[in-house]
């Protein structure tokens, strides 16, 4: 019988305590913040992304910048002379902005899943987020602006999930 004072039993209890502490501490910051995606999840996201986004993820970078009023999503061609990727980025973002303004976030859900953090609130924004698109020399930029604190937080969670899921193809 293993008693708590037995060395092996103490090691098992100590390992269990450490594992519990690590699990709890990694989830205590914010339950809606996504855990870092595994490389297999990122590969899955890249595969799904290729069916939704016409530009090449290996030749472009997504940048997600949180702001006090919402956030800025920028997609750029890694080679600023790559006119093909730049045109595809512009076409895609223009169409997405039109859908996002209407609360249609079908494409992000197809890539990241319907349980993506922030997605439900964004779908229900009802015009309380101003979403603007602007062409930039090496790609495109989408600016999300809202005075609604809950929607701003949803945008930030949505950005975090994208950075995590896109791995090397995104920065935040």
Beta strands, then each sheet from edge to edge (+ up, - down):
strand 1: 60-67
strand 2: 70-77
strand 3: 130-136
strand 4: 139-145
strand 5: 170-171
sheet 1: 3+ 4- 2+ 1- 5-
end
